[in-house]
């Protein structure tokens, strides 16, 4: 019995793997939440992407014009130059529309964020967990296992006492009835004393198991509550405003990448044309 108590005292409330798993989940969600709350950082990034887009568009259209310089006396080249200027203005107008949309959506997102508090977000759709019942079931199951083991030991001890009594009766049958009765009574007292001690230890053991399980489940409840709260907050902040801002960010990053590749190709073509021209002049 005491071995069971010592084992419980030395057993960690939560094993390291479970604890590490909870902590990593909580840390990941906290980082997500902080990133969602940084609407100023997102707005600044989008503004930088728009500025970069303007710069890339201007550079690309300048390069296009350069390639038309050799045709500057042709009507086609003049028309193409006008078209390039119109495309550039359209691009700048599109970026202005994007910037207005970014301003509007970040303003809406800011209002939602300001009115939002952790305690005001309810956990709709989350089914409450009866932790008390779970703990009671765990305690009962563990107690059943331990008590079965203890009961087997008790039965063995009682049988030994009975066998001892029979041996006493056989070996000392010739003794007086009083001596025999005293010996039997002593055996009964020892059995009774053992029963009392076993009951006391059983109660202590059950209480110890219950406290240990309650501590463990309280910690688990706390971790799971944090995860549920963070998930709810993340879901609340990932609203339409945020989604639209992220779509704009994705479109700008893809478009800027395409423009950069076009500029590189255009520069290579112009450099090649320049070398060809110089080669012809020398020749």
Secondary structure, DSSP 8 states (H G I E B T S, - for coil): -HHHHHHHHHS-SS-HHHHHHHHHHHHHHHHHHHHHH-HHHHHHHHHHHHHHHHHHHHHHHHHHHHHHGGGTTSHHHHHHHHHHHHHHHHHHHHHHHHHHHHHHHHHHHHHHHHH--TTTS--TT-----HHHHHHHHHHHHHHHHHHHHHHHHHHHHHHHHHHHHHHHHHTTTS-HHHHHHHHHHHHHHHHHHHHHHHHHHHHHHHHHHHHHHHHHHHHHHHHHHHHHHHHHHHHHS-HHHHHHHHHHHHHHHHHHHHHHHHHHHHHHHHHHHHHHHHHHH-
